[in-house]
Amino acid sequence: MAYADQDTGHHAGPDKFIWKYVWSQDHKVIAVQYGCTAIAVGILALVLSWLMRMQIGFPGSLEFIDPSAYYQYVTMHGMIMVIYLLTAFFLGGFGNYLIPLMCGARDMVFPFLNMLSYWFYLLSVLILLASYFVPGGPTGAGWTLYPPQSILQGTPGTDWGIILMLASLAVFIIAFTMGGLNYITTVLQARCRGLTLMRMPLTIWSIITATVLGLLAFPALFVSAIMLMFDRVLGTSFFMPYIVHMGQALETGGGSPVLFQHLFWFFGHPEVYIVALPAFGLVSDILSTHARKNIFGYRMMVWAILAIGGISFIVWAHHMYVSGMNLYLGYFFATTTLIIAIPTAIKVYNWTLTLWHGNIHLNTPMLFSIGFISTFLIGGLTGLFLGNVAVDIPLSDTYFVVAHFHMVMAIAPIMVVFAAIYHWYPKITGRMYNETLGVIHFWVTFVGTYLIYFPMHYLGFEGMPRRYYAYEGYEFISESAHSLNEFISVVAILVGVLQILFIINMLMSLKTGKLAGANPWNATTLEWQTPQTPPAHGNWGDELPVVYRWAYDYSVPGADEDFIPQNQPGELGDGREVGDDTGHSSGEGAPA
Amino acid sequence: MAQSDTVEGVEGLAQDWSSDREAFRDVPWGKGMMWIFLLSDTFIFTTFLTGYMTVRLSATAPWPVPSEVFALTLFGESIPLILIAIMTFVLITSSGTMALAVNYGYRRDKRKTFWLMIATATLGAMFVGMQIFEWSKLISEGVRPWGNPMGAAQFGASFFMITGFHGLHVSIGVIYLLVVAFKVKRGDYDNRGYEIVEITGLYWHFVDLVWVFIFAFFYLW
């Protein structure tokens, strides 16, 4: 430690390849490691979704998909996408890369811990993947891992898969904690001069709020994983009621399965916002930059982020209306669920108003950001349906729910992941991506999304249940539903395969992309003002930057250019003197 | 690093939070990080205790009476919770020696800081030792995580899980204390300052505080 707090003096990074790119303590390298690992494991989850779609669209066409295999695909697909891809990518990837750069710091406050965070994450991924190589294969309990079925004989992977899954989650949480402590401390205590909290880009605000949510929500998952592990390995009965299983009364009993659901969703619902909030923040900055216009209602955006973060802790049981919990609780949780829509709606309005009368550049990051607003709006509105108990009970466990959560927390955040990768690619690599390929990638993904998920809403209304292995022979599922399923499967596989465009674009542009320069988007935030591109070890050369204004001085009347970087002194825009509104601006060991 | 323009109260809080560089003035990174970690860890123990209370309510078999289970026969008389009382006393005493160590650390009295931290670690180790004794006594009486002769199976499960997790925290704390103590003795912090002693202390007081809640909710209820 004690490296990032040095204001002056240039440190050359380590020279040897292994210290520079493998056992690196540089937040930028760790971010890329996080991102690449997340994408790799995400591709596996994508392939699993194709296999599921093959079974649903063309039942029996692939002979190796038996019911056990199908449930294993469902479980691993869900868990990987939510935890090991999205959470890791937003916080470990973008959080790591952007927090020190946007805060004008040289690195995270504890680089060594940061490095450990990545290696623990990789370990958790390896433990998860190891479950493919043990007897019985990975668990097929569904990503929610509800006991008692997740640990009873008959569910795939009860021998080893569930143990490895729980162990992997515990290791992931340790990894996240090490990273998360770093992110929060860096943002709170290691910003550069002039960067007050209310001048921070919304990216930082949202990532930091999501990290706080993670640090307070993951403990519930950690504890429930330990308890479930005890139930499975030691034969305790935290979650095991008295059960007659295959004609025999089990020895365990007296536990509370609903307790697990409460603990799981106390984690699970904030988890939705751990994924969604960073997406909100990143998309705000991208929209503002490419619309050449300040973000509309910055302060409201900040308060909305904090409000969403707070309320997200008291909505969890809307996932449990049919669990057998006290029905009156439903009133409370339905109310809070509808209340959380208010700050969320504020954000959507503000994004739209940011675009209004903006000088919109329809490049790839902008397209993906607009795609995000669209998909998030659709997914959010169906969320209002499902938040109401009376509507949720008939729709629960149908494809309506599948459509809802894929729109709102799978596709929408993934749109932002793509937008942000395209947006920051020039800074990370120093080269531009191929715009044509990027635009094609967007239209394929965007149109494909609607072709895949929009019909699922109808399937859900018709009553097609989710989680079934085979849908033949039910009278209430019409012939047209089957043909719709075939259609969805074909599109899903096609769109999935075409994501190769993205991979090709990223890899080819590393070599052939034209040099980007320091600030290709004419953006205001600090990461675009680094002396080198890509930023060197220590980020800022000899002198730390000083911030004079907020992050959104675009198209300021009277300015020479249509943007004013945050570190440019002057009177235009929010160009107050450093320390004007602060009373003091010195920190530990800083030249005041 | 006290500055003359320090403002007290809510206004001062608002001023700190709206300042640049630091939201908490003059709080070292390590200390800030430890506080945030402890907040997260609080949620872990809260979840453990909430889970325990829920299964205690949902259990169908009668819950064993803690004052009888944790009674010890001394001088021919059965005294309820005597061992737990001693353990609690030892742990709270260790918080006292820790607080003294922090004080002497800031006075840069290396020798006293070292010995007080060693005393804290010793008391912590005593606590763990007594916990091992308690565990082996219960195990010899047939208490297991999956069942026990006295009543609800969840009793043993909760007991071993919660005290085990807390004991793990204490054991890690003892190692942490020893490492920092010997670094203090070696003079590693002469240049960097002695905040590390306070940071270690924060962790130690937290572990102590958690024990008070476990004591109240598990042993006294």
Interface residues (C-beta under 8 A of the other chain):
Chain A: M1 A2 D5 V109 F110 T177 G180 L181 N182 I184 T185 L188 Q189 A190 R191 C192 R193 G194 L195 T196 L197 M198 R199 L215 L216 A217 F218 P219 A220 F222 V223 S224 I226 M227 F230 L234 G235 T236 S237 F238 Y242 E251 T252 G253 G254 G255 S256 L259 L263 F266 V547 V578 G579 D581 T582 G583 H584 S585 S586 G587 E588 A590
Chain B: M1 Q3 D5 V7 Q15 W17 S18 S19 D20 R21 E22 A23 F24 R25 D26 V27 P28 W29 G30 G32 M33 I36 F37 L39 S40 D41 F43 I44 T46 T47 F48 G51 T54 V55 S58 A59 T60 A61 P145 W146 A152 A153 Q154 G156 A157 M161 F165 R192
